[in-house]
Structure formats: structure tokens, C-alpha cells
Amino acid sequence: MNRIARAERLAGLLLCLSTSGALAHATLERKEASPNASYRGVVQITHGCDGEPTTRVRVTIPEGVVGAKPMPKPGWTVSTEKGAYAKAYPYFHGDIREGVKTITWTGGSLPDDQVDEFTFFARVTDAFAPGSTVYFPIEQDCAKGQYRWSEIPAAGQDAHALKSPAPGVRVVAAAAKAAPAPASNVKAGDLSIEMPWMRATPGGAKVAGGYVRVTNTGTQADRLTGASIPLAARGAIHTMSVEGGVMKMAPVDGGLTIKPGETVELKPGGLHLMFEDLSGAPKAGEVIPGTLTFERAGTVPVSFSVAPIGAMKPGAPASATPGHHDH
């Protein structure tokens, strides 16, 4: 009986240790990507290290994945390391030969009993054929202890047999993936975010206009402070005014306030988002992932549907006289 009892206790201990390791595994929310397409990587940290809070998360961008950009995270400092690629890869309007190799978030503290996400954008090249898997090694440091999710299976090896496997993303042909649907209505706390969209731009353009409608259903004001898409180095909120018969644009300093019960619409010819220093041209019919950042609601993922050049509303034909002043 004693031997049976000891065996049961040992089995229970092994199960507990196994479960703890599984809960601590860092994962990627999106399990599929297509060649020559954007990928939104969301690293999910679901557990600390034996009860200790997570204080550092680092993701390695593998060869063949280019143009990586991290998403800022309140309470954390984000840093990147850049380097040369093994070869040049086609990238929008020209080849790209170097870029971000690692992204690290530090300075925060994620308690053991809470979960959080760390986001980056990148482009998967055709170095990965459909049916293959691309692996993103992840490091997780805690106040005490650490995990290294960095093992990559050899050809024919089952990834489940590895002790600390790197999260993998399966590459599928574009035709096999359902096209993402634009988010017509996103809820973020007391905010309702409706119909994010933007205009296509001609090749070589460095700016693009973005539009959205936001309703505050709460009792406290919020403030739209920024926006981002992978194709732009930065995003801002602009207003338009007419002085002496001349239409002028200017950034909205301090962000755009949305009062309780108020609906604010950013649209062509008025308040709008300005995406600057584009690395590629948004094309009509595409859906581009991005974010809106609010003072209270935080950073909210959205999808911008792309309308034709000069369009005055989503799904509308192009304006007869498109121009920069139409932003």
C-alpha cells in the first residue's frame, strides 16, 4: 500500500510540473500566414515562472520574415536590434536588405496569475513555401527564473516532443486563407469604433489619409491620441481649416477629445488620420491591420478597409478630382 501511495503522489507531482510548464508556454495567437503577405504576431504570455511575475519578453524574427515593427505597450519599454538579412528580399517598391532581428519588451511586471499580449507586425516572404512552418523563438524572463521557448524541430521531428519548442506559424497559400473582413464595429471599453477605412495611394506617395467614427457611450471623456499601420512610420490626427481662401492642415495637439455621449467622425475634408512616411502603397480592396490609441481605452487593434484613390467614403468610387487637400 505504501508503494502504491508513493507512486500515486509521484504521478501527481509529475502531472503538476507538466501542467505548470504548459501553462507557462509562450504562444502566438495567429497560427497561419501566407507568403508575401503581412503577419500580425501576437505573443501571448499566460503564466509566470513558478509564481514569479514576467518582466521581460523577447521575440526573435527569423530569416525570411522582413520589415518587423513592434507595437508600443503602456508600462513597458520596447527596443529592437537590427541587422543584415542573408539575402535581399522583395519588399513593396524595392528590395530590402536589413531590418529588425529581435524585439524586446522590458520594464513592466506581469503577475503570475494574469495574462497579456505583446504585438508586432512583419511580412512573411516567399522564402517559406505553403506547407512549411516558420518559428519565432521567444524568451521570457521573470523576477526569478526564465523560460527559453527556442527549440526548433528537425526535419520529420514532432514539435510536441521538444521540451521548450519555439512557437510556429504554418504557411498557407493565399487562396487557402479566407480574406479578412473589415471590422465594422469594434468595442473598446465605453467606445464604439465604426468603419475604419483609408484611401489607396499611388506608387511613391508618402502619406495616406485614414478615417473612422468613434462614439463614447460612457460617462467620462476619452482622447484619441494616435494611430498606426505597418506601412507607415508614424500616424497622427490632423484637422483642416481655411485661411484667406487657402485650405490648411495641422496636427491636433494633445489628441482629439471624445466627450461622453458624443460621436466624432473623421472623414475626408475634415478631421482625419494622417499616415506618414509610407513604405508601400495601400491598394483598393485590401484590408490593412492597424491600431488606434486612446488615453483611457488604450491601444485598440482595428482593420482599415482600403477604398479607391480619392474616394469620399468606404466602398465608394474615386473622386473626380482627388488631391492632397481632400485628406
C-alpha positions in Angstrom: 0.0 0.0 0.0 2.8 2.4 0.9 4.5 1.8 -2.5 1.2 2.4 -4.3 0.6 5.6 -2.3 4.1 6.9 -3.1 3.6 6.1 -6.8 0.4 8.0 -6.8 2.0 11.0 -5.1 4.9 10.9 -7.6 2.5 10.7 -10.6 0.6 13.7 -9.1 3.8 15.7 -8.8 4.8 14.9 -12.3 1.4 16.0 -13.6 1.6 19.2 -11.6 5.0 20.0 -13.0 3.9 19.2 -16.5 0.8 21.4 -16.2 2.8 24.3 -14.8 5.2 24.1 -17.8 2.3 24.0 -20.3 0.6 27.0 -18.7 3.8 29.0 -18.9 4.3 28.3 -22.6 4.5 31.5 -24.7 2.3 31.1 -27.8 1.4 33.1 -30.9 -2.3 33.9 -31.3 -2.3 33.7 -35.1 -1.2 30.2 -36.3 -1.2 30.8 -40.1 0.4 33.2 -42.5 0.8 33.5 -46.3 3.9 34.1 -48.4 4.4 37.7 -49.5 1.8 38.9 -47.0 1.7 40.9 -43.8 1.6 39.0 -40.5 0.4 40.4 -37.2 2.2 38.5 -34.4 0.6 38.5 -31.0 2.8 36.8 -28.4 0.6 35.6 -25.5 2.2 35.2 -22.1 -0.2 33.1 -20.0 1.9 32.4 -16.8 4.9 33.5 -15.0 7.9 31.4 -13.7 6.8 29.3 -10.7 4.7 32.1 -9.3 7.1 35.0 -10.2 5.9 37.9 -12.4 7.2 38.2 -16.0 9.5 41.2 -16.5 10.9 40.7 -20.0 9.7 39.3 -23.3 11.9 38.9 -26.3 10.9 37.6 -29.8 13.4 36.7 -32.5 12.4 37.5 -36.1 13.5 34.6 -38.3 15.3 34.9 -41.6 12.8 35.3 -44.3 10.4 37.5 -42.2 11.1 41.1 -43.0 10.1 44.7 -42.1 9.2 43.8 -38.5 7.9 46.6 -36.3 6.9 46.3 -32.6 3.7 47.8 -31.1 4.3 50.1 -28.1 2.9 48.8 -24.9 1.9 51.0 -22.0 4.1 50.4 -18.9 6.8 48.6 -20.9 9.9 49.8 -22.8 10.3 48.4 -26.3 13.7 48.0 -28.1 14.9 46.4 -31.3 18.1 45.0 -32.7 18.7 45.4 -36.4 21.0 43.6 -38.8 21.6 42.5 -42.3 19.5 39.7 -43.9 21.2 36.7 -45.5 20.0 38.0 -48.9 17.8 40.8 -50.4 14.0 40.2 -50.3 11.4 41.9 -52.5 9.5 44.5 -50.3 6.8 46.7 -51.8 8.7 49.2 -54.1 12.2 47.7 -53.9 14.4 45.1 -52.3 15.1 45.1 -48.5 18.4 44.0 -47.2 18.3 44.7 -43.5 15.8 45.1 -40.7 14.7 44.2 -37.2 16.1 40.9 -35.9 14.8 41.0 -32.3 12.1 42.8 -30.4 12.3 43.1 -26.6 9.8 44.5 -24.1 11.2 45.3 -20.6 10.4 47.4 -17.6 6.9 46.0 -16.9 5.7 43.4 -14.5 3.1 40.9 -15.5 1.8 39.0 -12.4 1.9 35.2 -12.5 -1.9 35.0 -12.3 -2.6 37.4 -15.2 -2.2 37.1 -19.0 -1.1 39.7 -21.5 -0.1 40.1 -25.2 2.9 41.6 -26.9 2.3 42.6 -30.6 4.5 43.1 -33.7 3.9 43.4 -37.4 6.0 41.9 -40.1 5.9 40.5 -43.7 6.4 36.8 -44.4 8.4 36.4 -47.7 8.2 33.6 -50.3 11.3 32.1 -48.7 8.6 30.0 -46.9 6.6 27.7 -49.2 3.0 26.7 -48.4 3.0 23.8 -46.1 6.2 24.8 -44.2 6.3 26.3 -40.7 8.2 29.4 -39.6 9.3 29.5 -36.0 9.6 32.6 -33.7 11.9 31.8 -30.7 10.7 33.6 -27.6 12.5 34.4 -24.3 10.5 35.0 -21.1 12.3 36.4 -18.0 10.7 36.7 -14.6 11.7 38.4 -11.3 13.2 35.0 -10.6 13.6 32.3 -13.3 13.2 32.3 -17.0 12.0 30.3 -20.0 13.5 29.9 -23.4 10.9 28.8 -26.0 13.6 28.4 -28.7 13.8 24.7 -29.8 13.1 24.2 -33.5 12.2 20.6 -34.6 14.5 18.9 -37.1 13.1 17.7 -40.4 10.5 15.0 -39.6 10.6 15.6 -35.8 7.4 16.1 -33.9 7.5 19.6 -32.2 5.5 18.2 -29.3 8.5 16.0 -28.4 10.5 19.1 -27.7 10.9 20.4 -24.1 10.8 24.1 -25.0 9.5 24.5 -28.5 9.5 27.8 -30.3 6.0 28.9 -31.4 5.4 28.0 -35.0 3.2 29.6 -37.7 2.1 27.4 -40.6 2.5 29.0 -44.0 -0.6 28.5 -46.3 -1.3 29.6 -49.9 -3.1 32.9 -50.1 -6.0 31.3 -51.9 -6.5 28.9 -48.9 -6.9 31.7 -46.5 -10.2 33.5 -46.1 -9.8 37.2 -46.8 -10.0 39.1 -43.5 -13.2 41.1 -43.1 -13.0 44.7 -42.2 -14.1 45.4 -38.6 -17.3 47.5 -39.0 -17.8 47.9 -35.2 -15.2 47.4 -32.5 -15.9 47.9 -28.8 -13.2 49.2 -26.5 -14.5 49.9 -23.0 -17.1 52.7 -23.4 -16.0 53.5 -27.0 -17.7 52.2 -30.2 -15.3 52.3 -33.2 -17.1 52.1 -36.5 -15.9 51.7 -40.1 -12.2 52.3 -40.0 -11.1 52.9 -43.6 -8.4 54.6 -45.7 -7.7 55.6 -49.3 -5.5 53.9 -51.7 -2.4 55.9 -52.8 -0.4 56.0 -56.0 3.0 54.4 -56.0 5.6 56.6 -54.4 3.2 58.5 -52.2 4.5 59.2 -48.7 1.2 60.0 -46.9 -2.3 58.4 -46.8 -5.5 59.5 -45.1 -7.5 57.4 -42.7 -11.0 57.8 -41.4 -13.2 56.4 -38.6 -16.3 57.1 -36.5 -16.0 56.9 -32.7 -18.9 57.1 -30.2 -18.4 57.5 -26.4 -21.2 55.7 -24.6 -19.6 56.2 -21.1 -19.7 59.0 -18.5 -16.1 60.1 -18.9 -14.3 61.7 -21.8 -11.6 59.9 -23.7 -9.0 61.1 -26.1 -7.8 59.7 -29.4 -4.0 60.3 -29.3 -2.6 58.2 -32.2 -2.9 55.6 -34.9 -0.6 53.1 -36.7 -0.4 50.8 -39.7 2.6 48.6 -40.7 3.1 50.6 -43.9 3.6 53.9 -42.1 6.4 55.1 -39.9 4.0 57.2 -37.9 0.4 58.2 -37.6 -1.2 61.4 -36.4 -4.6 63.2 -36.1 -4.9 66.3 -38.4 -7.5 69.0 -38.7 -8.3 71.2 -41.7 -9.1 74.9 -41.8 -9.5 77.7 -44.4 -7.4 80.8 -44.0 -7.7 83.5 -46.7 -9.3 81.1 -49.0 -6.5 78.6 -48.6 -7.1 75.2 -47.0 -4.5 74.3 -44.5 -3.8 71.1 -42.4 -2.3 70.9 -39.0 -1.8 68.2 -36.3 -4.3 68.1 -33.4 -2.0 68.8 -30.4 -2.7 66.7 -27.4 -5.1 64.4 -29.2 -8.8 64.5 -30.1 -11.3 64.6 -27.2 -14.4 62.5 -27.4 -16.9 63.7 -24.8 -19.5 61.4 -23.0 -22.4 60.7 -25.3 -20.6 62.3 -28.3 -19.9 60.8 -31.8 -16.8 62.1 -33.6 -16.3 61.3 -37.2 -13.0 61.6 -39.0 -13.8 62.0 -42.7 -12.4 63.5 -46.0 -12.3 67.2 -45.9 -12.3 67.4 -42.1 -10.6 65.8 -39.1 -8.7 62.8 -40.3 -5.8 60.4 -39.6 -2.6 61.1 -41.4 -0.3 58.1 -42.0 3.2 59.4 -42.9 6.4 58.1 -44.5 4.8 55.2 -46.2 7.0 52.2 -47.1 4.4 50.9 -49.6 1.1 51.9 -51.3 -2.3 50.8 -49.8 -4.3 49.2 -52.7 -8.1 49.4 -53.1 -9.8 46.2 -51.9 -7.1 45.4 -49.3 -7.7 45.2 -45.5 -4.8 46.6 -43.5 -4.3 45.9 -39.8 -3.6 48.8 -37.6 -4.3 50.3 -34.2 -6.0 53.4 -32.6 -4.6 54.6 -29.3 -6.8 56.3 -26.7 -5.9 57.9 -23.4 -8.4 55.7 -21.4 -9.2 52.8 -23.7 -5.6 52.1 -24.6 -4.3 50.7 -27.8 -7.1 49.1 -29.8 -6.5 46.8 -32.8 -8.6 47.7 -35.9 -8.7 46.8 -39.6 -8.7 49.6 -42.2 -10.6 48.7 -45.4 -8.9 50.4 -48.4 -11.1 52.4 -50.8 -10.0 53.7 -54.2 -7.8 56.8 -54.6 -9.9 59.9 -53.9 -13.0 58.0 -52.5 -15.2 60.1 -50.2 -16.5 57.1 -48.2 -15.7 53.4 -47.8 -16.9 51.4 -50.8 -17.4 54.5 -52.9 -15.8 55.2 -56.3 -12.9 57.6 -56.6 -13.5 61.3 -56.5 -13.3 63.1 -59.9 -10.6 65.5 -58.5 -8.6 63.7 -55.9 -5.8 65.5 -54.2 -3.9 66.1 -51.1 -6.4 68.7 -49.9 -9.1 66.0 -49.8 -7.5 64.3 -46.8 
